[in-house]
Amino acid sequence: TYSPKTWLSLQVSASRVTRFPTLNQLYSATSGNSDLDPEEAVKIETGYRLRPARHLTFLQAYFRSDVSKLIDRKDKNSLYDNIDDVDLSGLESSLEFSGRRGSVRINHMYLDAFEYNFNGQTSLKDRRAYSPRHKIDYALSMQFGFGLDVGHSGQIIVDRVGSDRKALPDYFLANLMAQYRINSSLAMFLNIRNLFDR
């Protein structure tokens, strides 16, 4: 990490990662596969953090991962398996604002995800199933002076394909949280997940 200015930070990282299969992936009665090989990946990320004002922060990062023998399932009815090769690359952007009485965070990720399946001498390149091209996460919170805190968060998923490479519907998830402080040692909580049952 390099910070040429107090309001600007630059970051570059590269790593090689080996991930071994979990016990569930190896031995689950419904999806386990004891023949799994370790997953290997080369990861590169570069980005910056900009803070133009005291309460405002903007972050952006480009990432790329070249994964060999990715451990995953083709669908929920399949066993875990090693996929030959997977390329993941994209751009993630985030905006955060925090004030005395509340905060706002918005995050957008654009993702290109492809997998390569080798059949003899032929390499077949397909879009990776269930990996959205666009994902938006957001969170809002407000603190009121009489002991009430309210929060709302959501996620928007756009542009996916299924295991048959056909387009899947977009969807929106919403959550609602509230807390009321009765005194310094007692509080009431309300947490509603998937507010619209999507």
Secondary structure, 3 states (H helix, E strand, C coil): CEEEECCEEEEEEEEEEEECCCHHHHHCCCCCCCCCCCEEEEEEEEEEEEEEECCEEEEEEEEEEEEEEEEECCCCCCCCEEEEEEEEEEEEEEEEEECCCEEEEEEEEEEEEEEEEEECCEEEEEECCCCCCEEEEEEEEEECCCCEEEEEEEEEEECEECCCCCEECCEEEEEEEEEEEEECCEEEEEEECCCCCC
